[in-house]
Amino acid sequence: MRRFHLFVFWIMIVGVAATAQQPQSSAPAQAADDRAATEKRLRDLEDRVVMLEGELRQLKAQQTQPAQAPATTTAAAPATPAGNAPQPQATATSQGAAGATSQAETIRLGGAGGAASKALNPDISVIGDFIAGAGHNPINPTPAFQMHESEVGLQAIIDPYARGDFFISFGEEGVNLEEGFITFTALPASLVAKGGKMRAAFGKVNTLHNHVLPWVDRPLVSQNLVGGEDGIDDAGFSVQRILPAPANWFLEGTAQVFRGDSSDVFTSSNKNDVSVVGHLRSYRDLTESTNMDVGASYSRGHNLFGSDFITHLYGVDATFRWKPLQRAIYRSFVVRSEFIWRQQNQAGLGACAIITCPQFVRGGFQRAFGFYTSADYQFARRWFLGARVDRSDRPFDASLTDKGGSVVLTYWPSEFAQLRGQYRFTRYAQNIDAHEVFLQLQFALGAHGAHPF
């Protein structure tokens, strides 16, 4: 092993020396190109050294395992008279070597070592979300301490044409399949299709899991008009495609069809009561340090009053990001905002004698509107300070409006844990004020794939 390292190191020194002895060009541009080429060759050599070291360790492990088995078997053999000792010892040694060889052959996969068996296992991750709360909220009470969610993720490449993702949410009161879908990435016409249960591509917040949110809770407009924490999350089929766009623009369209059951937003009374979602996203880099993301969403489905009553959702979302290249790990600034309109037909109050209605319901056609605007500033490598403003009408009685605001401070000890504190003020439509303070601790185990940007 030591000779191998010396040999590789000697090759690197000879390569660098040969590069340094090349004649230097008088032009500065040529000198810069030579330096870049030298650095690239060094990086390639380093990568090859790491790869070769890994292969050598794997080969040594495979050779050591059969060699240890006979020694163990020989040592475990019972004591025998001196005259008969050689024959049993030789037999035990032979059997031990045969057993070790058989075991080594059993764990081989296509000529690869036992470590290759891990390639058949999916990436497994667990993300814990613990929340402590203080304050008084008679409209939306929360416990003092709760293990709000434990999300288990199973993700893997199925074959060259598809990948699978499962996200299972374990709460204190039960288990829920948050998402479970297959993604086909090699379809004609540059299409990407998904099938299974998934979060609908409506706006921004609805697509995010709890651990990705920049706040402890979800905005009022998401809670009132888009189904709260569960949101539009249903079984169905999705197709998306990158669309032709002007220079320096990215344009993507998404069309989705769901069963039609999503919290209090949509209710499917029969198989024909499906819901649909459409989303158009545009993205542009404004400068080297700033970019802008703008989207428009639409959704339609049937509501809890029956198949003859329709709910329409319209949404506009915008995100502005600033991250200076030279100070990217120390400074950043993000502004987010969503505007959502919900319009729906409702039966008279007499229908509530037959079906279960929400607490505040008004008969007839309802037009509700809501929005949130938030800003998050990174002022140190691990510290973020943010604020959010909320406003939203109630979906079943648009004459009632809730308002609120929050201040958030987040600390990231590492990429696998975060500590967040949030103060939230809410003034509900009944002229009830709620002051609350939350402390959130999130931690991740295992390999959790990145979520869409």
C-alpha positions as a LaTeX table, in Angstrom:
\begin{tabular}{lrrr}
\hline
Residue & $x$ (\AA) & $y$ (\AA) & $z$ (\AA) \\
\hline
Met1 & 0.00 & 0.00 & 0.00 \\
Arg2 & 2.81 & 2.41 & 0.88 \\
Arg3 & 4.66 & 1.63 & $-2.37$ \\
Phe4 & 1.46 & 2.28 & $-4.28$ \\
His5 & 1.07 & 5.74 & $-2.68$ \\
Leu6 & 4.72 & 6.60 & $-3.42$ \\
Phe7 & 4.29 & 5.49 & $-7.04$ \\
Val8 & 1.16 & 7.62 & $-7.56$ \\
Phe9 & 2.77 & 10.61 & $-5.82$ \\
Trp10 & 5.84 & 10.25 & $-8.10$ \\
Ile11 & 3.59 & 10.28 & $-11.17$ \\
Met12 & 1.91 & 13.49 & $-9.96$ \\
Ile13 & 5.28 & 15.21 & $-9.36$ \\
Val14 & 6.57 & 14.18 & $-12.80$ \\
Gly15 & 3.37 & 15.44 & $-14.44$ \\
Val16 & 3.54 & 18.81 & $-12.67$ \\
Ala17 & 7.27 & 19.15 & $-13.44$ \\
Ala18 & 6.71 & 18.37 & $-17.11$ \\
Thr19 & 3.97 & 20.97 & $-17.26$ \\
Ala20 & 6.13 & 23.58 & $-15.52$ \\
Gln21 & 9.00 & 23.02 & $-17.99$ \\
Gln22 & 6.87 & 23.90 & $-21.02$ \\
Pro23 & 7.83 & 27.19 & $-22.65$ \\
Gln24 & 5.87 & 30.12 & $-21.35$ \\
Ser25 & 4.00 & 32.27 & $-23.77$ \\
Ser26 & 4.53 & 35.95 & $-23.72$ \\
Ala27 & 0.80 & 36.58 & $-23.89$ \\
Pro28 & $-1.00$ & 36.74 & $-20.50$ \\
Ala29 & $-3.96$ & 34.85 & $-21.94$ \\
Gln30 & $-1.73$ & 31.90 & $-22.84$ \\
Ala31 & $-0.24$ & 31.85 & $-19.33$ \\
Ala32 & $-3.71$ & 31.78 & $-17.80$ \\
Asp33 & $-4.73$ & 28.90 & $-20.04$ \\
Asp34 & $-1.60$ & 26.97 & $-19.02$ \\
Arg35 & $-2.35$ & 27.47 & $-15.34$ \\
Ala36 & $-5.94$ & 26.34 & $-15.81$ \\
Ala37 & $-4.83$ & 23.27 & $-17.72$ \\
Thr38 & $-2.30$ & 22.41 & $-15.00$ \\
Glu39 & $-4.90$ & 22.76 & $-12.26$ \\
Lys40 & $-7.30$ & 20.58 & $-14.21$ \\
Arg41 & $-4.67$ & 17.86 & $-14.64$ \\
Leu42 & $-3.91$ & 17.98 & $-10.92$ \\
Arg43 & $-7.59$ & 17.60 & $-10.05$ \\
Asp44 & $-7.90$ & 14.67 & $-12.45$ \\
Leu45 & $-4.86$ & 13.00 & $-10.89$ \\
Glu46 & $-6.25$ & 13.51 & $-7.39$ \\
Asp47 & $-9.57$ & 11.97 & $-8.43$ \\
Arg48 & $-7.76$ & 8.99 & $-9.89$ \\
Val49 & $-5.73$ & 8.51 & $-6.71$ \\
Val50 & $-8.89$ & 8.53 & $-4.59$ \\
Met51 & $-10.57$ & 6.05 & $-6.93$ \\
Leu52 & $-7.57$ & 3.72 & $-6.96$ \\
Glu53 & $-7.27$ & 3.83 & $-3.17$ \\
Gly54 & $-10.93$ & 2.83 & $-2.86$ \\
Glu55 & $-10.48$ & $-0.07$ & $-5.27$ \\
Leu56 & $-7.36$ & $-1.22$ & $-3.41$ \\
Arg57 & $-9.15$ & $-1.17$ & $-0.05$ \\
Gln58 & $-12.01$ & $-3.20$ & $-1.51$ \\
Leu59 & $-9.62$ & $-5.81$ & $-2.97$ \\
Lys60 & $-7.75$ & $-6.10$ & 0.35 \\
Ala61 & $-11.02$ & $-6.57$ & 2.23 \\
Gln62 & $-12.07$ & $-9.38$ & $-0.12$ \\
Gln63 & $-8.70$ & $-11.10$ & 0.27 \\
Thr64 & $-8.60$ & $-10.74$ & 4.06 \\
Gln65 & $-12.05$ & $-12.21$ & 4.71 \\
Pro66 & $-11.31$ & $-15.74$ & 3.34 \\
Ala67 & $-7.89$ & $-15.75$ & 5.05 \\
Gln68 & $-9.37$ & $-15.10$ & 8.51 \\
Ala69 & $-11.92$ & $-17.90$ & 8.37 \\
Pro70 & $-9.44$ & $-20.87$ & 8.41 \\
Ala71 & $-7.48$ & $-19.39$ & 11.31 \\
Thr72 & $-10.66$ & $-19.02$ & 13.36 \\
Thr73 & $-11.78$ & $-22.55$ & 12.57 \\
Thr74 & $-8.36$ & $-23.99$ & 13.43 \\
Ala75 & $-8.19$ & $-22.21$ & 16.74 \\
Ala76 & $-11.68$ & $-23.43$ & 17.65 \\
Ala77 & $-10.78$ & $-27.13$ & 16.99 \\
Pro78 & $-10.82$ & $-29.27$ & 20.19 \\
Ala79 & $-7.59$ & $-30.65$ & 21.62 \\
Thr80 & $-6.61$ & $-34.19$ & 20.43 \\
Pro81 & $-3.79$ & $-36.64$ & 21.16 \\
Ala82 & $-0.41$ & $-35.79$ & 19.67 \\
Gly83 & $-0.41$ & $-38.73$ & 17.33 \\
Asn84 & $-3.75$ & $-37.84$ & 15.71 \\
Ala85 & $-3.43$ & $-34.04$ & 15.74 \\
Pro86 & $-2.23$ & $-33.44$ & 12.15 \\
Gln87 & $-5.13$ & $-35.17$ & 10.43 \\
Pro88 & $-8.09$ & $-33.40$ & 12.18 \\
Gln89 & $-6.34$ & $-30.03$ & 11.98 \\
Ala90 & $-5.82$ & $-30.39$ & 8.25 \\
Thr91 & $-9.44$ & $-31.43$ & 7.80 \\
Ala92 & $-10.74$ & $-28.44$ & 9.80 \\
Thr93 & $-8.51$ & $-26.09$ & 7.89 \\
Ser94 & $-9.73$ & $-27.47$ & 4.59 \\
Gln95 & $-13.38$ & $-27.16$ & 5.64 \\
Gly96 & $-12.83$ & $-23.59$ & 6.89 \\
Ala97 & $-11.24$ & $-22.52$ & 3.62 \\
Ala98 & $-14.04$ & $-24.14$ & 1.65 \\
Gly99 & $-16.68$ & $-22.41$ & 3.78 \\
Ala100 & $-14.99$ & $-19.03$ & 3.44 \\
Thr101 & $-14.71$ & $-19.50$ & $-0.32$ \\
Ser102 & $-18.36$ & $-20.45$ & $-0.55$ \\
Gln103 & $-19.35$ & $-17.37$ & 1.48 \\
Ala104 & $-17.23$ & $-15.09$ & $-0.68$ \\
Glu105 & $-18.84$ & $-16.51$ & $-3.82$ \\
Thr106 & $-22.33$ & $-16.09$ & $-2.35$ \\
Ile107 & $-22.01$ & $-12.34$ & $-1.74$ \\
Arg108 & $-20.59$ & $-11.60$ & $-5.16$ \\
Leu109 & $-22.91$ & $-9.84$ & $-7.61$ \\
Gly110 & $-21.90$ & $-10.05$ & $-11.23$ \\
Gly111 & $-18.24$ & $-10.37$ & $-10.32$ \\
Ala112 & $-18.34$ & $-7.41$ & $-7.90$ \\
Gly113 & $-17.59$ & $-7.51$ & $-4.20$ \\
Gly114 & $-20.08$ & $-7.70$ & $-1.34$ \\
Ala115 & $-20.26$ & $-3.91$ & $-1.15$ \\
Ala116 & $-22.05$ & $-3.91$ & $-4.51$ \\
Ser117 & $-25.17$ & $-5.32$ & $-2.81$ \\
Lys118 & $-25.79$ & $-1.86$ & $-1.36$ \\
Ala119 & $-26.44$ & $-0.58$ & $-4.87$ \\
Leu120 & $-29.81$ & $-2.36$ & $-4.78$ \\
Asn121 & $-30.94$ & $-0.47$ & $-1.66$ \\
Pro122 & $-32.65$ & 2.93 & $-1.94$ \\
Asp123 & $-31.38$ & 6.08 & $-0.26$ \\
Ile124 & $-33.03$ & 6.14 & 3.17 \\
Ser125 & $-33.44$ & 9.27 & 5.28 \\
Val126 & $-35.33$ & 10.39 & 8.37 \\
Ile127 & $-36.07$ & 14.02 & 9.22 \\
Gly128 & $-37.36$ & 14.89 & 12.68 \\
Asp129 & $-39.40$ & 18.03 & 13.39 \\
Phe130 & $-39.79$ & 18.90 & 17.09 \\
Ile131 & $-41.75$ & 22.03 & 18.07 \\
Ala132 & $-42.25$ & 23.72 & 21.43 \\
Gly133 & $-44.86$ & 26.46 & 21.73 \\
Ala134 & $-45.95$ & 29.09 & 24.25 \\
Gly135 & $-48.77$ & 31.61 & 24.21 \\
His136 & $-52.55$ & 31.56 & 23.82 \\
Asn137 & $-54.52$ & 30.87 & 20.63 \\
Pro138 & $-58.18$ & 29.85 & 21.15 \\
Ile139 & $-58.84$ & 29.54 & 17.39 \\
Asn140 & $-55.89$ & 27.34 & 16.44 \\
Pro141 & $-54.41$ & 25.90 & 19.66 \\
Thr142 & $-51.13$ & 23.98 & 19.67 \\
Pro143 & $-49.56$ & 21.79 & 22.41 \\
Ala144 & $-46.64$ & 22.92 & 24.54 \\
Phe145 & $-44.39$ & 20.20 & 23.07 \\
Gln146 & $-44.91$ & 17.99 & 20.06 \\
Met147 & $-42.94$ & 15.75 & 17.75 \\
His148 & $-44.68$ & 17.44 & 14.89 \\
Glu149 & $-43.46$ & 15.11 & 12.18 \\
Ser150 & $-40.93$ & 12.40 & 11.43 \\
Glu151 & $-40.54$ & 12.09 & 7.68 \\
Val152 & $-39.00$ & 8.92 & 6.26 \\
Gly153 & $-37.74$ & 9.20 & 2.68 \\
Leu154 & $-37.02$ & 6.29 & 0.32 \\
Gln155 & $-35.50$ & 7.34 & $-3.00$ \\
Ala156 & $-33.79$ & 5.36 & $-5.74$ \\
Ile157 & $-33.12$ & 5.11 & $-9.46$ \\
Ile158 & $-35.35$ & 2.30 & $-10.73$ \\
Asp159 & $-33.77$ & 1.90 & $-14.16$ \\
Pro160 & $-32.31$ & 4.20 & $-16.84$ \\
Tyr161 & $-35.79$ & 5.51 & $-17.57$ \\
Ala162 & $-37.38$ & 6.15 & $-14.17$ \\
Arg163 & $-36.83$ & 6.92 & $-10.51$ \\
Gly164 & $-39.03$ & 6.37 & $-7.44$ \\
Asp165 & $-39.65$ & 8.57 & $-4.40$ \\
Phe166 & $-41.59$ & 7.79 & $-1.23$ \\
Phe167 & $-42.07$ & 10.17 & 1.71 \\
Ile168 & $-43.90$ & 8.73 & 4.72 \\
Ser169 & $-44.91$ & 11.05 & 7.53 \\
Phe170 & $-45.05$ & 9.66 & 11.08 \\
Gly171 & $-46.94$ & 11.88 & 13.50 \\
Glu172 & $-47.95$ & 11.44 & 17.12 \\
Glu173 & $-51.43$ & 10.38 & 16.05 \\
Gly174 & $-50.79$ & 8.22 & 12.99 \\
Val175 & $-48.94$ & 7.54 & 9.75 \\
Asn176 & $-49.58$ & 9.24 & 6.43 \\
Leu177 & $-48.18$ & 8.71 & 2.95 \\
Glu178 & $-47.20$ & 12.27 & 2.12 \\
Glu179 & $-45.89$ & 11.44 & $-1.33$ \\
Gly180 & $-45.18$ & 8.27 & $-3.28$ \\
Phe181 & $-44.62$ & 8.46 & $-7.02$ \\
Ile182 & $-42.60$ & 7.27 & $-9.97$ \\
Thr183 & $-40.96$ & 9.77 & $-12.34$ \\
Phe184 & $-40.37$ & 8.92 & $-16.00$ \\
Thr185 & $-37.42$ & 11.00 & $-17.19$ \\
Ala186 & $-36.80$ & 9.62 & $-20.71$ \\
Leu187 & $-40.07$ & 10.25 & $-22.53$ \\
Pro188 & $-40.35$ & 11.60 & $-26.08$ \\
Ala189 & $-40.73$ & 15.33 & $-26.76$ \\
Ser190 & $-38.70$ & 16.15 & $-23.59$ \\
Leu191 & $-41.66$ & 15.30 & $-21.36$ \\
Val192 & $-41.31$ & 14.36 & $-17.68$ \\
Ala193 & $-44.22$ & 12.39 & $-16.23$ \\
Lys194 & $-45.13$ & 11.34 & $-12.70$ \\
Gly195 & $-47.67$ & 8.88 & $-11.41$ \\
Gly196 & $-48.75$ & 8.27 & $-7.80$ \\
Lys197 & $-49.57$ & 10.50 & $-4.85$ \\
Met198 & $-47.85$ & 13.87 & $-4.90$ \\
Arg199 & $-48.14$ & 17.49 & $-3.90$ \\
Ala200 & $-49.78$ & 19.56 & $-6.60$ \\
Ala201 & $-47.71$ & 22.16 & $-8.44$ \\
Phe202 & $-49.90$ & 25.02 & $-7.22$ \\
Gly203 & $-47.83$ & 28.02 & $-6.19$ \\
Lys204 & $-44.75$ & 27.62 & $-4.02$ \\
Val205 & $-45.72$ & 26.76 & $-0.43$ \\
Asn206 & $-48.05$ & 23.92 & $-1.46$ \\
Thr207 & $-45.14$ & 22.08 & $-3.11$ \\
Leu208 & $-42.86$ & 22.27 & $-0.04$ \\
His209 & $-42.45$ & 19.69 & 2.72 \\
Asn210 & $-42.46$ & 20.99 & 6.28 \\
His211 & $-38.69$ & 20.72 & 6.73 \\
Val212 & $-38.04$ & 22.95 & 3.69 \\
Leu213 & $-40.22$ & 25.84 & 4.87 \\
Pro214 & $-38.40$ & 28.98 & 6.07 \\
Trp215 & $-40.91$ & 29.26 & 8.95 \\
Val216 & $-42.25$ & 27.01 & 11.70 \\
Asp217 & $-45.81$ & 27.22 & 10.34 \\
Arg218 & $-47.50$ & 27.89 & 7.00 \\
Pro219 & $-48.95$ & 31.29 & 6.03 \\
Leu220 & $-52.59$ & 32.10 & 6.72 \\
Val221 & $-53.45$ & 32.06 & 3.02 \\
Ser222 & $-52.17$ & 28.49 & 2.75 \\
Gln223 & $-54.08$ & 27.41 & 5.86 \\
Asn224 & $-57.36$ & 29.08 & 4.85 \\
Leu225 & $-57.51$ & 28.70 & 1.07 \\
Val226 & $-55.18$ & 25.84 & 0.03 \\
Gly227 & $-55.80$ & 23.16 & 2.65 \\
Gly228 & $-53.21$ & 23.99 & 5.28 \\
Glu229 & $-50.36$ & 21.61 & 5.99 \\
Asp230 & $-51.66$ & 18.79 & 3.78 \\
Gly231 & $-52.63$ & 21.19 & 0.98 \\
Ile232 & $-53.50$ & 19.88 & $-2.47$ \\
Asp233 & $-51.89$ & 16.46 & $-2.04$ \\
Asp234 & $-53.62$ & 13.70 & $-3.96$ \\
Ala235 & $-53.22$ & 10.64 & $-6.16$ \\
Gly236 & $-52.98$ & 11.34 & $-9.86$ \\
Phe237 & $-50.81$ & 11.91 & $-12.88$ \\
Ser238 & $-48.54$ & 14.81 & $-13.81$ \\
Val239 & $-46.79$ & 15.90 & $-17.01$ \\
Gln240 & $-44.32$ & 18.74 & $-17.30$ \\
Arg241 & $-42.15$ & 20.12 & $-20.06$ \\
Ile242 & $-39.63$ & 22.89 & $-20.63$ \\
Leu243 & $-41.22$ & 25.30 & $-23.11$ \\
Pro244 & $-39.59$ & 27.51 & $-25.76$ \\
Ala245 & $-38.72$ & 30.87 & $-24.24$ \\
Pro246 & $-36.91$ & 34.11 & $-25.12$ \\
Ala247 & $-33.16$ & 34.34 & $-24.63$ \\
Asn248 & $-31.97$ & 34.13 & $-21.00$ \\
Trp249 & $-35.38$ & 32.90 & $-19.81$ \\
Phe250 & $-36.41$ & 29.49 & $-18.48$ \\
Leu251 & $-40.06$ & 28.51 & $-19.02$ \\
Glu252 & $-41.72$ & 25.35 & $-17.72$ \\
Gly253 & $-45.33$ & 24.15 & $-17.92$ \\
Thr254 & $-47.01$ & 21.53 & $-15.70$ \\
Ala255 & $-50.41$ & 19.86 & $-16.12$ \\
Gln256 & $-51.84$ & 17.52 & $-13.47$ \\
Val257 & $-55.00$ & 15.43 & $-12.96$ \\
Phe258 & $-55.93$ & 14.15 & $-9.50$ \\
Arg259 & $-58.60$ & 11.97 & $-7.94$ \\
Gly260 & $-60.25$ & 15.04 & $-6.44$ \\
Asp261 & $-59.78$ & 14.67 & $-2.65$ \\
Ser262 & $-57.61$ & 17.32 & $-1.01$ \\
Ser263 & $-58.30$ & 18.43 & 2.55 \\
Asp264 & $-61.19$ & 20.95 & 2.59 \\
Val265 & $-60.33$ & 22.25 & $-0.89$ \\
Phe266 & $-61.69$ & 19.46 & $-3.12$ \\
Thr267 & $-64.00$ & 16.52 & $-2.42$ \\
Ser268 & $-64.73$ & 13.73 & $-4.87$ \\
Ser269 & $-68.26$ & 12.32 & $-4.60$ \\
Asn270 & $-67.78$ & 9.92 & $-7.54$ \\
Lys271 & $-65.06$ & 8.84 & $-9.98$ \\
Asn272 & $-65.86$ & 11.66 & $-12.37$ \\
Asp273 & $-65.18$ & 14.38 & $-9.79$ \\
Val274 & $-61.49$ & 14.71 & $-10.64$ \\
Ser275 & $-59.51$ & 17.87 & $-10.02$ \\
Val276 & $-56.99$ & 19.52 & $-12.34$ \\
Val277 & $-53.97$ & 21.73 & $-11.72$ \\
Gly278 & $-51.95$ & 23.83 & $-14.15$ \\
His279 & $-48.77$ & 25.75 & $-13.42$ \\
Leu280 & $-46.54$ & 27.96 & $-15.56$ \\
Arg281 & $-43.13$ & 28.88 & $-14.21$ \\
Ser282 & $-40.61$ & 31.39 & $-15.57$ \\
Tyr283 & $-37.09$ & 31.98 & $-14.31$ \\
Arg284 & $-34.38$ & 34.48 & $-15.22$ \\
Asp285 & $-30.93$ & 35.40 & $-13.95$ \\
Leu286 & $-30.91$ & 39.17 & $-13.56$ \\
Thr287 & $-27.21$ & 39.45 & $-12.68$ \\
Glu288 & $-24.47$ & 37.11 & $-11.50$ \\
Ser289 & $-25.80$ & 37.51 & $-7.96$ \\
Thr290 & $-29.57$ & 37.89 & $-8.43$ \\
Asn291 & $-32.38$ & 35.93 & $-10.06$ \\
Met292 & $-36.15$ & 36.07 & $-10.28$ \\
Asp293 & $-38.74$ & 33.27 & $-10.30$ \\
Val294 & $-42.38$ & 34.02 & $-11.26$ \\
Gly295 & $-45.26$ & 31.56 & $-11.60$ \\
Ala296 & $-48.99$ & 31.39 & $-12.29$ \\
Ser297 & $-51.29$ & 28.58 & $-11.13$ \\
Tyr298 & $-54.85$ & 27.39 & $-11.67$ \\
Ser299 & $-56.84$ & 24.57 & $-10.12$ \\
Arg300 & $-60.41$ & 23.34 & $-10.43$ \\
Gly301 & $-62.38$ & 20.67 & $-8.58$ \\
His302 & $-65.59$ & 19.80 & $-6.75$ \\
Asn303 & $-66.15$ & 20.81 & $-3.14$ \\
Leu304 & $-67.79$ & 19.18 & $-0.12$ \\
Phe305 & $-71.33$ & 20.28 & $-1.09$ \\
Gly306 & $-71.47$ & 17.77 & $-3.97$ \\
Ser307 & $-70.69$ & 17.17 & $-7.63$ \\
Asp308 & $-72.68$ & 20.22 & $-8.75$ \\
Phe309 & $-70.57$ & 22.65 & $-6.73$ \\
Ile310 & $-67.24$ & 23.78 & $-8.18$ \\
Thr311 & $-64.19$ & 25.41 & $-6.57$ \\
His312 & $-61.71$ & 27.47 & $-8.61$ \\
Leu313 & $-58.26$ & 28.47 & $-7.38$ \\
Tyr314 & $-56.03$ & 31.11 & $-9.00$ \\
Gly315 & $-52.53$ & 31.93 & $-7.85$ \\
Val316 & $-49.53$ & 34.11 & $-8.64$ \\
Asp317 & $-46.16$ & 33.59 & $-6.95$ \\
Ala318 & $-42.87$ & 35.49 & $-7.16$ \\
Thr319 & $-39.43$ & 34.91 & $-5.63$ \\
Phe320 & $-36.40$ & 37.19 & $-5.73$ \\
Arg321 & $-32.99$ & 35.88 & $-4.63$ \\
Trp322 & $-29.69$ & 37.66 & $-3.99$ \\
Lys323 & $-26.49$ & 35.75 & $-3.21$ \\
Pro324 & $-23.18$ & 37.51 & $-3.94$ \\
Leu325 & $-20.63$ & 35.18 & $-5.50$ \\
Gln326 & $-17.69$ & 36.25 & $-3.34$ \\
Arg327 & $-19.68$ & 36.07 & $-0.07$ \\
Ala328 & $-22.17$ & 33.33 & $-0.96$ \\
Ile329 & $-21.80$ & 31.36 & 2.28 \\
Tyr330 & $-22.10$ & 34.49 & 4.46 \\
Arg331 & $-24.71$ & 36.70 & 2.83 \\
Ser332 & $-28.01$ & 36.11 & 1.01 \\
Phe333 & $-31.44$ & 37.67 & 0.73 \\
Val334 & $-34.72$ & 36.09 & $-0.43$ \\
Val335 & $-38.12$ & 37.74 & $-0.89$ \\
Arg336 & $-41.19$ & 35.55 & $-1.46$ \\
Ser337 & $-44.82$ & 36.36 & $-2.08$ \\
Glu338 & $-48.00$ & 34.57 & $-3.18$ \\
Phe339 & $-51.43$ & 35.92 & $-4.07$ \\
Ile340 & $-54.29$ & 33.41 & $-4.14$ \\
Trp341 & $-57.96$ & 33.74 & $-5.09$ \\
Arg342 & $-60.54$ & 31.06 & $-4.24$ \\
Gln343 & $-64.01$ & 31.12 & $-5.76$ \\
Gln344 & $-66.64$ & 28.46 & $-5.11$ \\
Asn345 & $-70.33$ & 27.70 & $-5.29$ \\
Gln346 & $-71.94$ & 26.70 & $-2.01$ \\
Ala347 & $-75.32$ & 25.29 & $-1.07$ \\
Gly348 & $-77.61$ & 26.99 & 1.41 \\
Leu349 & $-77.18$ & 26.57 & 5.14 \\
Gly350 & $-79.81$ & 23.84 & 5.06 \\
Ala351 & $-77.26$ & 21.51 & 3.46 \\
Cys352 & $-75.26$ & 21.53 & 6.69 \\
Ala353 & $-77.99$ & 19.39 & 8.25 \\
Ile354 & $-76.99$ & 16.59 & 5.85 \\
Ile355 & $-73.23$ & 17.04 & 5.52 \\
Thr356 & $-70.56$ & 18.20 & 7.96 \\
Cys357 & $-69.81$ & 21.88 & 7.31 \\
Pro358 & $-66.96$ & 24.05 & 8.62 \\
Gln359 & $-67.59$ & 26.31 & 11.57 \\
Phe360 & $-68.28$ & 29.49 & 9.58 \\
Val361 & $-70.34$ & 29.00 & 6.40 \\
Arg362 & $-72.39$ & 31.39 & 4.29 \\
Gly363 & $-74.61$ & 30.22 & 1.45 \\
Gly364 & $-74.12$ & 31.26 & $-2.17$ \\
Phe365 & $-71.07$ & 32.15 & $-4.24$ \\
Gln366 & $-67.95$ & 33.03 & $-2.23$ \\
Arg367 & $-64.88$ & 34.97 & $-3.46$ \\
Ala368 & $-61.99$ & 34.79 & $-1.02$ \\
Phe369 & $-58.55$ & 36.36 & $-1.40$ \\
Gly370 & $-55.32$ & 36.07 & 0.53 \\
Phe371 & $-51.59$ & 36.67 & 0.31 \\
Tyr372 & $-48.33$ & 36.52 & 2.20 \\
Thr373 & $-45.04$ & 38.35 & 1.74 \\
Ser374 & $-41.83$ & 37.30 & 3.47 \\
Ala375 & $-38.16$ & 38.26 & 3.48 \\
Asp376 & $-35.17$ & 36.32 & 4.81 \\
Tyr377 & $-31.69$ & 37.83 & 5.25 \\
Gln378 & $-28.56$ & 35.82 & 5.98 \\
Phe379 & $-26.28$ & 38.00 & 8.11 \\
Ala380 & $-23.70$ & 35.34 & 9.06 \\
Arg381 & $-22.60$ & 31.95 & 7.89 \\
Arg382 & $-25.16$ & 30.09 & 10.01 \\
Trp383 & $-27.67$ & 32.80 & 10.96 \\
Phe384 & $-30.83$ & 33.96 & 9.15 \\
Leu385 & $-33.33$ & 36.64 & 10.14 \\
Gly386 & $-36.76$ & 36.80 & 8.52 \\
Ala387 & $-40.21$ & 38.37 & 8.69 \\
Arg388 & $-43.60$ & 37.57 & 7.16 \\
Val389 & $-46.91$ & 39.43 & 6.68 \\
Asp390 & $-50.17$ & 37.46 & 6.30 \\
Arg391 & $-53.71$ & 38.24 & 5.23 \\
Ser392 & $-56.48$ & 35.89 & 4.14 \\
Asp393 & $-60.25$ & 35.66 & 3.87 \\
Arg394 & $-62.11$ & 32.57 & 5.06 \\
Pro395 & $-63.04$ & 30.24 & 2.16 \\
Phe396 & $-66.62$ & 29.43 & 3.23 \\
Asp397 & $-67.41$ & 32.97 & 4.41 \\
Ala398 & $-65.33$ & 35.50 & 2.51 \\
Ser399 & $-66.59$ & 38.35 & 4.70 \\
Leu400 & $-64.31$ & 37.09 & 7.50 \\
Thr401 & $-60.64$ & 38.08 & 7.24 \\
Asp402 & $-57.64$ & 36.96 & 9.29 \\
Lys403 & $-54.43$ & 38.99 & 9.52 \\
Gly404 & $-51.06$ & 38.39 & 11.08 \\
Gly405 & $-47.30$ & 38.66 & 11.05 \\
Ser406 & $-44.20$ & 36.77 & 12.18 \\
Val407 & $-40.53$ & 37.33 & 13.00 \\
Val408 & $-38.17$ & 34.38 & 12.55 \\
Leu409 & $-34.56$ & 33.71 & 13.64 \\
Thr410 & $-32.85$ & 30.56 & 12.31 \\
Tyr411 & $-29.53$ & 28.99 & 13.24 \\
Trp412 & $-27.91$ & 26.15 & 11.27 \\
Pro413 & $-25.31$ & 24.25 & 13.36 \\
Ser414 & $-24.68$ & 22.09 & 10.29 \\
Glu415 & $-26.36$ & 20.96 & 7.08 \\
Phe416 & $-28.13$ & 18.24 & 9.06 \\
Ala417 & $-29.71$ & 20.26 & 11.87 \\
Gln418 & $-31.36$ & 23.62 & 12.37 \\
Leu419 & $-32.76$ & 25.55 & 15.32 \\
Arg420 & $-35.48$ & 28.13 & 14.68 \\
Gly421 & $-37.39$ & 30.56 & 16.85 \\
Gln422 & $-40.55$ & 32.36 & 15.68 \\
Tyr423 & $-42.87$ & 34.94 & 17.18 \\
Arg424 & $-46.33$ & 34.96 & 15.57 \\
Phe425 & $-49.13$ & 37.47 & 15.97 \\
Thr426 & $-52.58$ & 36.73 & 14.53 \\
Arg427 & $-55.70$ & 38.86 & 14.58 \\
Tyr428 & $-58.63$ & 36.64 & 13.67 \\
Ala429 & $-61.87$ & 37.81 & 12.14 \\
Gln430 & $-63.70$ & 37.54 & 15.47 \\
Asn431 & $-61.42$ & 40.31 & 16.85 \\
Ile432 & $-59.39$ & 37.74 & 18.77 \\
Asp433 & $-55.66$ & 38.40 & 19.06 \\
Ala434 & $-53.20$ & 35.54 & 19.47 \\
His435 & $-49.56$ & 35.99 & 20.54 \\
Glu436 & $-47.41$ & 32.88 & 20.25 \\
Val437 & $-43.73$ & 31.90 & 20.42 \\
Phe438 & $-42.38$ & 28.73 & 18.84 \\
Leu439 & $-39.05$ & 26.93 & 19.08 \\
Gln440 & $-38.34$ & 24.37 & 16.37 \\
Leu441 & $-35.57$ & 21.77 & 16.19 \\
Gln442 & $-35.09$ & 19.84 & 12.95 \\
Phe443 & $-32.52$ & 17.12 & 12.33 \\
Ala444 & $-31.79$ & 14.81 & 9.43 \\
Leu445 & $-30.39$ & 11.27 & 9.24 \\
Gly446 & $-29.26$ & 9.62 & 6.04 \\
Ala447 & $-29.23$ & 10.76 & 2.44 \\
His448 & $-32.22$ & 12.98 & 1.65 \\
Gly449 & $-32.42$ & 14.08 & $-1.99$ \\
Ala450 & $-32.59$ & 17.76 & $-2.82$ \\
His451 & $-36.01$ & 19.25 & $-3.44$ \\
Pro452 & $-36.84$ & 21.25 & $-6.59$ \\
Phe453 & $-35.26$ & 24.71 & $-6.74$ \\
\hline
\end{tabular}
